[in-house]
Amino acid sequence: MIVSYCVNPSCPEPENHPNLKQCKACGSYLVLNDRYRALRKIGKGGFGSTFLGIDLRLPGNPYCVIKQLRPNAEDPDTFNMALDLFEREAKTLGKIDHPQIPRLLDYFEDQKKFYLVQTLAKGITLQKEIQRHGVFSENATKRFLVEILPVLKYIHSLKMIHRDIKPANIIRREQDGKLVLIDFGAVKDQVNTQLAASNYGNTAFTQFAVGTMGFAPPEQLAMRPVYSSDIYALGSTCLFLLTGKAPKDLSCDEVTGELLWEQEVKVSPNFAKILGQMLEVDLRNRYRMVDEVINDLDMMPYDIELQQGLFTNPKKVEGKPKEHDHDHGDSESRSTSASRLAMAIRARKARQGKVKSVLPTKISPETLLSSFAMGRDDFSNECFNGFNLNGASLPRVNFNHAKFIKTNLEEANLEGSNFYHADFSRARLAGVNLRKAHLLKAELQYADLRNANLAGANLEGANLYKANLCGANLTDASLDEMQLQGAETNWATVFPDGKKRLW
């Protein structure tokens, strides 16, 4: 049942009938700023509380997130100071315009409490994802970094520091599987923070939300955050994804304070080096800017190849070498590795707008899987027609408008991937895992989906004409009866209501 939730923190019975304007228990007004109604509390922290709400002025009363901030301001001067800082910080949040960051809709003061209203990002946090499905592999963690680092770069480009990056503040959006960075209550506009410190000293909002213990680096806890502080928190988040343990639960060096994380994870030396530099306690040794981390991640595959091709002698083919060709294998390996390294450097410069990229664009089953393993998770508009990807694992990948005509994806793991407007005509998808996949307007005519797991998948507008759904699991899938009538089903098909039908 939908209720009106009282946001008064001392209210003994906050749940009210949705038609009431005042709380029956404490008399507080239930409609905030004559516009927003809270439905339930969804979080609580040092700043105050967070509520799921609705906007009563817009058609359809869309959902929103209402964040209540309660400053410790007993005297009028201190309260006015806090109000000034709040308004400045809200305006700073209003500058953010990024598809993977909730947008600020409104801010106001009511009854000496401050409110931020933001768009709702529906999904689950990475903290809950780890609890439900287990820890990430090295490749999954690299893919996480590849997606979230550009978001962090955008924040820093606005001269902002997030100051509270952690798994609980990163949501995997249900709509498209993208990562969304939330909880900007701790964001500080560096210019405004300096003004506040000079005007008021180290008080009011500068005392709030210094970060989460274990994820925040020492300089941030000492009230001196820098851009690199967010990089440290992101490295700590990677440790949680790899181990399921919060940084405070890991051992640390009693002298330096550095986390002793290497014994807890199993990752390649190259990735361990990147994590190590992200987690440096000494700012002089830590990555200073996001681009530095991105560049090192880009170079990882070529570093590995160099080690194998330049520094390790490949095995000789048995038999007598040809005359004048005693070291052909080594020189060829060195040449290939060096040329690929050069290509990687030129590609990196291309992204920085310096030279034109020379990396090949043609994709094959091997390059698809290797690119995914190296962190790429967006293959929009690519053509995979006729590929043999039997048993491939490609979860939570963006295949927007991609083509899979007559492709073999039997027993593949495609959970949570985005196939908006993708073409699977006559594709072999028997036994495929498409749980919670996004198949809006996908072309699936004549596709073989026998025994496929489509539980929770979004199939709105998808063409299922003559698609074989015999034995498929469609529990909680989004599609209508008209679509089902055009498909082939049998007694073993589990329909969206979770039931089988008698034939």
Beta strands, then each sheet from edge to edge (+ up, - down):
strand 1: 4-5
strand 2: 15-16
strand 3: 31-32
strand 4: 36-44
strand 5: 48-55
strand 6: 63-69
strand 7: 104-110
strand 8: 113-119
strand 9: 123-125
strand 10: 160-161
strand 11: 170-173
strand 12: 179-181
strand 13: 188-189
sheet 1: 1+ 2-
sheet 2: 3+ 4- 5+ 6- 8+ 7-
sheet 3: 9+ 11- 12+
sheet 4: 10+ 13-
end
